[in-house]
Amino acid sequence: MAADLPLSTAAERASSRLRRRRIERTIEPIQLTDADLIAAVLRGDTASFEPLVVKYSPRIFATARRYARRDSEVDDIVQEVWTKAYQKLGSFRGTAPFEHWLMRLAVRTCYDALRQHQRNREAFFSDLSEPEQDWLERFMANPQSSAEDVTAARALIQRLLSMLTPAARLVITLLEIEEKSVKEIAQLTGWSVPLVKVRAFRARAEMRKCLARIAREKYL
């Protein structure tokens, strides 16, 4: 039977274990910033890209859903955004928050997707749901009273957006739905402020024409 450890040795070991436990309890996980993670990725640590994906994917998905023609396209758009973000990460200069850089990339990727699948789909009154038809009838008779049925109005707006050209859909979504300023839209899209204003004017006119086209189908 092995001899018992000397009391002094056992005490030292116990004391050492207690110190380690205290240290482990006081050390908190290091919270890496976006800049830390990006620097690590650029050094070759590809695993450091995952926390960025986890952190910002919810917002990327929300953006993609606003522009995708159907739900099945959302995942493809999000994947494309992250692929571009990884490939272009070296171009991020850190003069603005990473989130701003990433959202500009997301908006432009959504715009590219709209342009790739461009088609001005005709919509007719007979295609509308009953609530949408009722809302449109009230709108044509009295625009002020039609504001109550928000659900039907939103459904019709989504239908109208699907009829717009890519540039018109992008600027209307950013301006009217996301409530971005003209300056913010210019930063997100890379367009000049005057160009944003021109495209917003044209987009509203295009949307009015689409609404009139649907209404004519009803009353002709």
C-alpha positions in Angstrom: 0.0 0.0 0.0 1.5 3.4 -1.1 2.6 5.6 1.7 0.4 8.6 2.5 1.4 11.9 1.1 3.1 14.2 3.6 0.6 16.7 5.0 2.5 19.7 3.6 2.4 18.2 0.0 -1.3 17.4 0.2 -2.0 20.9 1.5 0.0 22.5 -1.4 -1.9 20.5 -4.0 -5.3 21.3 -2.4 -4.3 25.0 -2.3 -3.2 24.9 -5.9 -6.5 23.3 -7.0 -8.4 26.0 -5.1 -6.4 28.8 -6.8 -7.1 27.3 -10.2 -10.8 27.1 -9.5 -10.9 30.7 -8.4 -9.1 31.8 -11.6 -11.4 29.7 -13.8 -14.4 31.3 -12.1 -13.1 34.9 -12.5 -12.0 34.5 -16.2 -14.8 35.5 -18.5 -15.0 34.5 -22.2 -13.2 37.1 -24.3 -15.8 39.0 -26.4 -14.2 39.5 -29.9 -15.3 42.5 -31.8 -16.2 42.4 -35.5 -12.8 43.9 -36.3 -11.0 41.2 -34.3 -12.9 38.5 -36.2 -12.3 40.0 -39.6 -8.6 40.4 -38.8 -8.5 36.7 -37.8 -10.2 35.6 -41.0 -7.8 37.7 -43.1 -4.9 35.9 -41.3 -6.3 32.6 -42.5 -8.5 31.6 -39.5 -11.6 30.8 -41.6 -13.5 29.6 -38.4 -13.6 33.2 -37.2 -16.1 34.0 -40.0 -18.8 31.9 -38.5 -19.6 34.2 -35.5 -20.2 37.0 -38.1 -22.6 34.8 -40.0 -24.5 33.9 -36.8 -24.6 37.5 -35.7 -25.9 39.1 -38.9 -27.8 36.4 -40.7 -31.2 37.3 -39.2 -31.0 40.8 -40.7 -29.7 39.4 -44.0 -32.7 37.0 -44.1 -35.1 39.9 -43.4 -33.6 41.9 -46.2 -33.7 39.0 -48.7 -37.4 38.3 -47.9 -38.3 41.8 -49.0 -36.9 41.3 -52.5 -37.2 37.6 -53.3 -40.0 36.7 -55.7 -40.7 33.6 -53.7 -39.7 32.0 -50.4 -37.5 29.4 -52.2 -35.2 32.2 -53.4 -34.4 33.6 -49.9 -31.8 31.0 -49.0 -30.0 31.4 -52.3 -29.8 35.2 -51.9 -28.5 34.9 -48.3 -25.9 32.3 -49.4 -24.8 34.6 -52.2 -24.5 37.6 -49.8 -22.2 35.6 -47.4 -20.2 34.2 -50.3 -19.5 37.7 -51.6 -18.9 39.0 -48.1 -16.2 36.3 -47.5 -14.6 36.9 -50.9 -14.6 40.7 -50.6 -13.7 40.9 -46.9 -10.2 42.2 -47.8 -11.8 45.3 -49.2 -13.5 46.2 -45.9 -11.5 49.2 -44.6 -13.1 49.7 -41.2 -14.0 53.4 -41.9 -17.6 52.5 -41.1 -19.2 49.7 -39.1 -19.0 46.2 -40.6 -22.8 46.0 -40.5 -23.1 49.0 -42.8 -20.7 47.5 -45.3 -22.5 44.1 -45.1 -25.9 45.7 -45.6 -24.8 47.6 -48.7 -23.6 44.3 -50.1 -26.9 42.6 -49.2 -29.0 45.3 -50.9 -26.9 45.2 -54.0 -27.1 41.4 -54.1 -30.9 41.6 -53.9 -30.9 44.2 -56.7 -28.8 41.9 -58.8 -31.2 39.0 -58.1 -34.2 41.2 -59.2 -32.4 42.2 -62.4 -31.5 38.6 -63.1 -35.1 37.5 -62.9 -36.6 40.7 -64.4 -40.1 40.3 -65.7 -42.9 42.7 -65.5 -45.7 40.4 -64.6 -49.2 41.5 -65.6 -51.7 41.4 -62.8 -55.4 41.5 -63.4 -58.3 42.2 -61.2 -59.6 38.6 -61.5 -56.3 37.5 -59.9 -56.8 39.5 -56.7 -58.2 37.9 -53.5 -61.6 39.1 -52.3 -60.1 41.3 -49.5 -57.8 42.9 -52.1 -60.7 43.5 -54.5 -62.8 45.1 -51.8 -59.9 47.3 -50.7 -59.3 48.4 -54.3 -62.9 49.2 -54.8 -63.0 51.4 -51.7 -59.7 53.0 -52.7 -61.1 54.0 -56.1 -64.3 55.3 -54.6 -62.8 57.0 -51.6 -59.0 56.8 -51.0 -59.3 58.1 -47.4 -61.7 55.4 -46.2 -59.7 52.6 -47.6 -56.8 53.1 -45.2 -58.5 50.9 -42.5 -57.9 47.5 -44.0 -54.1 47.4 -43.5 -53.7 43.7 -44.3 -55.4 43.9 -47.7 -53.5 47.0 -48.6 -50.2 45.4 -47.8 -51.1 42.3 -49.9 -51.9 44.6 -52.8 -48.7 46.6 -52.4 -46.7 43.3 -52.5 -48.5 42.4 -55.7 -47.8 45.8 -57.2 -44.1 45.6 -56.2 -43.8 42.3 -58.1 -44.9 44.2 -61.2 -42.2 46.9 -61.0 -38.9 47.0 -62.7 -35.9 46.1 -60.4 -34.8 49.7 -59.8 -38.3 50.8 -59.0 -39.0 47.9 -56.6 -35.7 48.5 -54.8 -36.2 52.2 -54.3 -39.8 51.9 -53.3 -39.0 49.2 -50.8 -36.2 51.2 -49.2 -38.0 54.5 -49.3 -41.6 53.6 -48.4 -41.4 50.3 -46.6 -38.0 50.5 -44.8 -38.4 54.3 -44.4 -34.8 55.0 -45.4 -33.8 58.6 -46.3 -32.6 59.5 -49.8 -29.1 59.8 -48.4 -29.2 56.4 -46.8 -30.5 54.8 -50.0 -27.6 56.4 -51.9 -25.2 54.9 -49.5 -26.8 51.4 -49.7 -27.1 51.3 -53.4 -24.1 53.3 -54.6 -26.3 55.6 -56.6 -25.9 59.4 -56.4 -28.5 61.4 -54.4 -29.9 63.0 -57.5 -30.3 59.6 -59.2 -32.1 58.2 -56.1 -34.5 61.1 -56.3 -35.1 60.6 -60.0 -35.7 56.8 -59.6 -38.0 57.4 -56.7 -40.1 59.8 -58.8 -40.2 57.3 -61.7 -40.9 54.4 -59.3 -44.0 56.1 -57.8 -45.3 56.9 -61.3 -44.7 53.3 -62.4 -46.6 52.0 -59.3 -49.5 54.3 -60.1 -49.7 53.0 -63.6 -49.7 49.4 -62.3 -52.5 50.2 -59.9 -54.5 51.9 -62.7 -53.9 48.9 -65.0 -55.4 46.6 -62.3 -58.4 49.0 -61.8 -59.1 49.2 -65.5 -59.5 45.4 -65.7 -62.2 45.7 -63.0 -64.2 48.5 -64.6 -63.8 47.8 -68.4 
